[in-house]
Amino acid sequence: MTARQVLVVDDEVGIRELLSDILSDEGYQVRLAENAAQARDWRQQERPDLVLLDIWMPDCDGITLLKEWGNGGLLTMPVVMMSGHGTIDTAVEATRIGAFDFLEKPIALQKLLKTVNAALKHVEHQPRSDVNLLSLCKSVAISELRARLEQLDSLKVPLLLAGARGCGAELCARFLHRQNTPWLELTQPEKLATAPLEILEQYREGLIYIPEVADLGKTEQKGLQLLLAKAEKYDVRIVCATTQSLSKLVQAGQFDETLYHTLSAASLAIPALAEHREDIPDLAKAMATFLAESGEANYKEFDVAALNAMRNADWLGNMAQLKAAVKNLMLTSIDEKITLAEAQRVLGQIAEPEEPKTPAAPVLPINLDTSLREARDAFERIYFEHHIAKAGGNMSRVAEAVELERTHLYRKLKQLNIRAKQ
């Protein structure tokens, strides 16, 4: 088993060496930093299991560094503050910002080991961190989005999140998810039609996230309506996301109007990356750090020119596309630092996402000189392929469009040798 890594940050060499000796004897791997600058650089490249952080340092006090890590999405490990001039107010401020605990100097041996052990046990039960759009970004667009989400936080009203593909809808939903309560990303929407109340019972007091509500068939939409009607009884919050215009789907008869009005009562638009380009450098650096922490790539620093190029690039795939580009740069860049040339190399490889193609009107190559059965089979094959393409492979919509029960539909497709999603 790999030894736990502890970073000790203190400007007094005697304190650093004493803590290092004690923790090393206990089997911990200890790293030392004599000031905030060293701690900042070290944290950017690696994630320690625990940080012991002095409050009073000459270049930057510990409280300020703690805030910096918190605002930058880097407070993903427990931090124990240390001070020889500790006060109750300082301890309260540190824990409010995100510190795990507070130790007064001189630090008693048993108190030190007990606190370190408790902090490391605490982090074992915490979920793996990821890039937090709402904490990292400082732009007006994201600040306003965060403020609106905070306003909705205490109210378990259903919420509709609308935005382009890859813009971070799930991150917004997770912002509203209460710690230590159930979370469900509904990837099997058919359960809405077959067992909506079972879902509510299983995820009581939690959050149910539906990643693309526009894909629901009519029976699944009815199940969602029941879910929304009963959610308050089960103390469940329901968050739906969409990349499509639900109002247009209502006009086309593909989305229930009552359900649309229910969801629209509380709806938020998620800005695309193009609407908050100033956040891209911080997001790219944070993504690099998290990729290094997870062992997916070795950490590499971006130079300013590279970050500027990324900020000015077109990100039609939004957050998902940016993360893929950052990972590409970390894996394939030759130099220790990611330069402008490297950024331009990867940006040039990014292909623009293809626009969805409108299914072409079907050609009917039916031989009228054949038997009625063969001509009928040929027509039905073209008919069903047309509806499958029109519905983007969504078999619930196909069944509704052709007015066939789903089991009968699959039987018919098998008879016609048409492959379809099960």
N, C-alpha and C positions, 0 to 999 in steps of 0.2 A: 504494500500500500504506500502510495506517495505521501511524503510528509506534508502537513499543512504549512502553508506559507504565510508568515506574519511580517508585515512592514512596520518598522518602528521609525517614527518621525519625531526627532527631538534635536534641538540645537546644542544641548549639553552632551559632550562626548562621554562623560562618566555615566550618565543615565542610559545612553544608547548601549554602551558596552555591558552595563549591568543587566539590562533587560535582555540583551542578546545572549548573554551567558545563561541566564535563568531559563529562557525559552528554548535554547538549543539543548540544554540538559534534559528538557522535557520532551525532546524529539521533534520540535518544530524547526522548519527551515526559516531562518531569519534574514531579512533584508533591512538595510539601514539607510536612512536619509537624514542629512543634517539640517535641511531647511525645506520650505514649501516647494521651491523650484525643483529640487531633486525628486521630491515625492510626486510632483505633478508629472514630470517626465517619465518616471518609472510606472506610474499608474496608466499613462497613455498607452504603454506598450504591453503591460501585463495586468492581470487582475489578481491581487492577493486574496487569501481567504479571510484575512483580518488586518485592520490597520490600528495601531496604537499611535494616536496623534496628539502632540503637544499643542496647547492653545497659544502660548506666548513664544513666538519666534520672531527674529529680527526682520526677515524679508516680507512675511505675510503671516497673519495669525491663523491658528487652526480653524476657527469658526468661519473665516472667509474662505479657506480652502475647502471646507466641508460644504459650504453653500455652492462653491464653484463646481464641485463634483456632482452635487445634487441637480443643479441647473443644466449641467452638461450630460446628464444621463449616465454618469460614471459612479454613482453611489450605489453600486450593486454588491457591495460586501459590507459586513458590519464594521463600524468605526467606533472605537472606544477613545474618548477624549481624556487627556491628562493635563493636570495643572497643579502647580505649587501654590497658586493664589486663587484657588477655586471658590466660587460663591454659589449659592443656590440658584441665583438668577442665571449665571453662566451655564450651569448644568441643565436647567430647564430649557434655555435657548438652544443648547447643543442637541438635546433629545428632540426638540420640536423640529429642528432642521433635518434630523435623520440619524443622529448618533445613537448607537445601541446602549451605551452606558458612559459613566464619568468616573474617573479615578483621581483621587487627590494624592499629591506627592507629600512626603515620601510614601511610596506605594508598598503596602504590606505584601509579603510573598504569597500568603494564602488567598488574599483578596484578589491579587493579580491573576493567579492561576484559575480561581473560581470564575472570574469575569471572562477570561479568555475562553475557558471551556464552555460557558453558557452562550457566548457569542457565536462560537463555531457550531454548537448544537442548533442554535436558532436558525442559522443560514441554511442548514440541511433541509429544512422544511419550506424554504422559500422557492417559488417557481423560477425557472431560468429566465434571466432578463433578456430583453430584446430592445431594439431601437425604439425609443419613446418619442413619437412625433410631437406630442403635445408638451412634453417637458423640454425637448431640445430646441424647438423652433422659437425664435424671438420676433418674427414678423408680425405685422398688424393683423394679417389675415388669420394666422394660426392663433394668435392671442385672443382674437374675438371668438374664434371657434371654441377655444378652451373655456372662455368666460361663459359662453352659452351652455356648454356641457356641464360646467359647475353649477349653473343655475338650475339645470334639470336633475342634478345628481340626487337631491333629496326627494324628488317626485318620481314615482315608478310608473310614469305614463309611457305608453308605447312611443318609440322614436323611429323615424325614417331618416336614414342617411343616404344622401344622393351624391354621387361623384363619379369621375372617370375611373376606368379600370386601373387598379394598382395605387389608388390615391391614399389608402390607409383607413378604410372604413372599419376594419376589425380593430385597429388600434384605438379608434374612438369608442367602439363598443366596450373594449377592455378597460378604458378609462372609467366607465360607469359601473364596472363589475366590482362588487364588494369582496374584499379579501376573505378567504375561508368560506365562501359560499359556492354552490354549484355553478358551473359554466357549461353551456352546450352550444357548439356551432352545428346547426342543423344541416347535415350533408345528405340526409335521407328524407327529403320532403314528403315522400309518400306516407310517412308516419303521421303527418298532419291529417291525412284523410282517414287513416285507420285507427289511430290511438292518440288523439290530441290531449285527452284528460290524463292519460298515463304519463305523457311528457311532463305535464304540469306537476303531477304528483312526484315524479322522480327528481325534478329540478326545483322543488319547492324552495322559496327564499333566494333563488339564484337568478341568473340571466340567460335568456335564450336568444342566440344571434342567428339570423337568417341571412346568409351572404348575398343572395340574389332573389329578391321576392318576385321579380318579374318572371322568373322561370316556373312559378307555381301554376299547376293546372287548376281548373275550376273547382274540382272536389278538394284539392289541397288548399285553395283560397278559402273555401267554406270552413275547413278545419282551422285555418289561421284565425278566422273570425271568431270561432268558438274559443280558441286559445286567448285571444284578446279580451273577450267578454268575461272569462273566468280567471284571468291572470291576477287580479287584485285579491281574490279569495285565497290564492296560493302564494301571495307575496312574491310574484315573479315579474321581472322586468323583461320586456320583449323589444329587441332592437332589430330592425330590418334594414337592409342595404340594397341599393339598386344602382346600376349604371345606365338604366334606360328611362325613357319618359313614360311614367305610369299614366299620365293623362292621355297620351296618344294611344296607349294600350286600351284604356277605357273606351275611347272613341272607336277603336277597332273591334270592340266587343271581346277582347282577350283578357281584361282585368275587371274584377267586380268594382262597380262604382262606389258602393257603400264602404267596402274595404279600403278603397283608395282615400275616401274622405276621412275615415278613421285614422289611417296612418298619417295623413297630411296635417292632422291637428298639431303635431309636433314634429317638424322636419328641419333638417339642417343640411346645407350644401357643404361638401368637403372641398377645399380649394385644391386645384391641380398644382403640381410643382411649378409650373410656369407663372402661377399667381403669387408665389412666395420664393422666388429664386434666391433671395438673400439668405435663406436657410440652408441652401444646398451644401456649402462648405462644412458647416457644423454637422449636418446629417452624414456627409461622406466620411468625415473623421470618426464619428461615432460608429458608423457601420464597420469601418476598418478595425476599430477597437474590439467590437463585439465578435467579429469574425476571428480575430486573433485569440480572444478569450475562449471561444468554443472549439479552438483547434482546427478550424477550417482553412486557415491560412496564416502565414507568418506576418507579423505586424510590419507595415511600412508607412512612413510618414509622407504626407503630400507636401510638395512645395507650393508656394502661393500662386504661381502661374498655372499650375495644374488645377488647383481649386477654382481659379477664375474661369478656366476653360469649361469646367464641369458646370459652373453656375450659369454660363451663357449658352449651354447646349440645350437642345430640344429633348424633353423627356416625355414623350407621348405615353410611355408605359408607367410614368410617375415613380412612386417609391420602389416598386418591384424592379423596374428597369434600372434605377439608380443603384440599388443594392447589387444587382447582377454585374453592373459595370465596375463597381468598387471591388467586388470579389475577383473579377477578371484581372484588374490591375494588380492586386496583391499577389495573385498566383503567377502572373506572366511577366511582370516587370523585372528587368535584370538588375537594375541598380538598387541600392538600399533605400533611396528616396524616390517617390513617384514624381517624375518631372512632367513638364508641359508636353514634351515629345511623346511620352508614354500615354498621357491622357488623350492626346490627339489620335494616337494609334488606335486605342480602344473605342473612342467616340466615333471614329471613322468606320468601325466594324459594326456599329449598332444599326441594324436595319429598322426602318420605320415599320410599326405594326400595320399589317394589311387591314384595310377597311373591309367590314363584312360584305360579302358579295350577295346581291339580291338574286335569288334563284331565277334562272332563265325560264321563260315560258316553255313548257314541255313540247317536244316534237312527238308526233304520234305516228311512228312507223308501223302501222298496223296493216297487215296483208288481208285485204278484204276478200281474197279468193280462197282463204283457208276456212276451216270449220268454225262454227259459232263459238265453241268452247275455247279453241286456241286464240281467236280474236278477243274474246272476253278476258282471258288470262293476260294477254298482251296489254290490253287497256288497263286492267286493274294494277298490273305491275307499274306502269307509267303513273297511274293515279296515286298510288301509295308512295312511290319515290318522290313525287312532287310534294306531297304533304309532309313527308319526313324532312325534306330539304327546307321547306317553308318554316317548319317549326324548329329548325336547328337541331333535329334529333331528339327533341323533347317528346317522349312517347305519350305523356299525359295529354299534351295539346293535340297530338295526332289523333288520339282516340276521341277526343271531344269534337275535332273538326270533321271527322268522317262518321261520327255518331255510331261508334262501335264500342262495346265493352272491351276492356283492355286485354282480357284473356282471349277473346275472340279475335282481336286484332293480331296478337302474336301468332295465333294459329293460322290465320290467313297469310301473314307475311312468310311464315315457314313454308306454307303450301306453294307460294310464289317464288321461293328461293331468294327472298330479300332479307339481308342481314340487318338487324336493328339492335339498339341498346336494350338490354334487359333490365 
